[in-house]
Amino acid sequence: MKGLLLALITLLLVGEVALPSLALVSSYQPPDVGKVDSSLTLPSSMSYLVKQINATVTGVTKQTSNSTKSNTTSSTMATKKINATYLVNYSVIKYNSYGNLTVKISGNYTTQNISFYKGNFTINPELDPFTLEYPFVLPNYLANLTYGISSPSSSLVFEFLKQVTVNLNGNQETAYDFKVIDSAGNYNMTVLSNGVIYYLDNSTFNMSLKSFNTFTLSLANLIPNLNQSDINSTYQYSIYEFNPTAATLLPTSEIEVFYPLVFSNGVIALNEFELRTLPNESVVASRSIDGVSVYNYLSLNELNETFTTFSPQVGNKNITFNGENFMFVNQTKVTTPAGTFTSYLYKNVSSAGTLIQYLYLGKDGLLLKLKEVSVSTGTPITEGEISFIGNNYIPPSVSFPYHSLSDTNLPYKPVNSYDSMIIAVIVTLVIVAILLLLHRRFG
């Protein structure tokens, strides 16, 4: 059972970024127009010159006899580094409309003398944003700042360095330098504007692009009932958790969600912020990914396998939400901070029968409320709840004045921290001036 709070906490820990199509962007806003990408332009073949820079010869042990002594000594020669160069070829030999590719990797090397794969591998460039099995990054995933990307297969940090011009077979091409950080190490990457990796290196090897060819992959339409308004909106929710001391649900935080990228085969890019309400601090807190603090993040997954703020399956007897199967119960009224709505109520019971999730969806598929009820003790206890607040967008660069999360409407509008400082200085100067005048008059 994936609990709703666990799902959200996982998102917040691994964290978000809004990435529209290239050109590279430096700030993230909700998309102006909902857009579903139905095709991908991908490399059908790529050829690289790969230099192994940590290849070594086996240490040699030599025996030395001393003529004046009876014993024999031995020593081992220092390990010697050797640069070795190989040709590595990538070819797409099979693909389907779900975005899955079978890639054949071959070359004049063996896996014993180079740290590269050999053989056939299945990857999906939408869900495998960076892999040596297919040196390509979807242009949609590139931006000119430091940000994180997570998917079911990996968690990465991309740090934009600069735009460059490279020479490819006599032609000048626009490219971008990035530093890529993952659990396996750090890479320096130069990627062409079409996403093909032009150059890549780390402490053990480097690879340089010699040639490539591309093809267009048409994606299946697995979300025919998706409304454009679903992906063209920003969503805010309150998160509540059960407090044993108060013996009731208490608000713990707020989140803001929007969708910069959606593919017709059901892969979605989720941009989700935790809205902090600490006085005079930025709305969004940084998070650590592989030891790097990032404020922006892109979470990639299949639409039905991750937490989303809508469901295109609403109205069906059985739906999949956040990777769980829900069964329709009835139509009912539900109240959230945004008002009272008519909703479709769905229910999911854990395999052990100890936890029940109730899912309330509006007639248009909007997630209105999601709650977890524990029945392990015999007495139902609502352990957590997510409740819809509204669709207003709050930029992460602003800061909040202090207020209680239990307020359904903010008592103050978000304010820009710079403007707040200027106002505070002016007010202080006015007060000081008044005190000086009073002192001169009555002092």
VENTABEL-V740740 format. One record per helix or strand. SS is the DSSP state (h for helix, s for strand). FROM is the first residue (numbers start at 1). TO is the last residue. Records with the same first field share a line. If there is no record, write none. Layout:
BEGIN
SS->FROM-TO  FROM-TO
END
This chain:
BEGIN
h->4-14  139-141  228-231  303-305  417-442
s->37-37  39-56  61-65  72-76  81-95  100-107  119-124  136-136  146-150  155-168  171-182  185-192  196-201  205-218  235-243  248-263  267-275  281-282  287-289  292-294  297-302  310-310  318-321  324-336  339-349  355-362  366-374  381-390  399-400  415-415
END
